[in-house]
Amino acid sequence: MTSMKIYADKLLMTVSGLLFLMTASAQVEFGPISGDAELGKTSYYDYGCYGCHGFGGIGRKNLANDVSGIMFREDIFLTYLRGRSELNPLFPTQSMPNYPADSLSDADALDIYAYIRTFKDDPPDVEDIPALKAILDGAKAQ
């Protein structure tokens, strides 16, 4: 079996597992958090996670409100990070960086996980944002 075939099989298994977890989210209970969210906040910024995931988990790749299938349990989160470190070099168009254990320790990764689990997307109602309400009311009038 070629190394490309092995990587393709690993990718398929990883993606299939993640898709299953994302679709089964209503039945999955979130696991405990062993990391330190305060330390995780520092690492989240040091590793540049905010570049895609935003300062509060609401960015191009949303993590707030536990919407991501990789956030159900710490071991799933670590598996995803480590799997990307093995697979991502074959796919340079993917934007998430590689995170092998020698560049991001398990302890630091679990601290980041703890910090991400604090993210909540709780936007104000449109009525509480006068400028947005005026824009929407103006659009309705046309």
Secondary structure, DSSP 4 states (H G I P E B T S, - for coil): --HHHHHHHHHHHHHHHHHHHHHTGGGPPPPP--S-HHHHHHHHHHTTTHHHH-TTS-SSS--GGG-SGGGS-HHHHHHHHHHHHHHGGG-TT--SPP--TTTS-HHHHHHHHHHHTT----PPPGGG-HHHHHHHHHHHH-
